[in-house]
Amino acid sequence: MANSYTLKFHMNIMSSKKTKGKDSPPKEAAPKETPAKEAGKTKKNEPPPKPETAAAAAAKADAQKKETEAASTSKNATATTEESTEKIMSINSKELFDKALASAGNKIVMVEFFAEWCGPCKKITPKLEELSTQYAERLIMLKVDVDDCEDIAIQYKVTSMPTFIFLKNNEKVEEVIGSNTDKIEKALEKLFATETRT
């Protein structure tokens, strides 16, 4: 009896083990989609960008053209203003000097012989600009750098800076040596007075 009970118990255990072995393995979790795939899905869901119409493209090109023209006009206006405010002409060659004298006509030409390293020359510059504005209609002012145009300096026997030579019809009519503004103004007044009498 004991053996029969033991045998049945043993068979129950074995049957239980076999049943457990037949159980299906746990299902593996479905792999998550990669970010790239997810991004692909998002892009598929988004509406495609609308192609630029011919009218919109033409309007855009026209706007860009107008901006370019406006910038060019502004630049030209600035250049014209700079030219009109420049009353004193810088001379860097004998050829340019001769052309300036030829175009002066009957006007008085005041030539300043200067050098970049000359302190008094720099000091008198504001006064010369004032005179160039004051006598704009009657006077032509030229600046000659003696280091760049030695030939012109030698022609007028310039030995110190600044030296001011006054010309009328290419003829030297007056000279002032040094940065004495009073002498320069008196020389101009004298020459203009002579013009008035003649």
Buried (B, 14 or more C-beta within 10 A) or exposed (E): EEEEEEEEEEEEEEEEEEEEEEEEEEEEEEEEEEEEEEEEEEEEEEEEEEEEEEEEEEEEEEEEEEEEEEEEEEEEEEEEEEEEEEBBBEBEEBEBBEEBBEEBEEBBBBBBBBBEEBEEBBEBBEEBBEBBEEBEEEBBBBBBBBEBBEEBBEEBEBEEBBBBBBBBEEEEBBBBBBBBBEBBBEBBEEBEEEEEEE
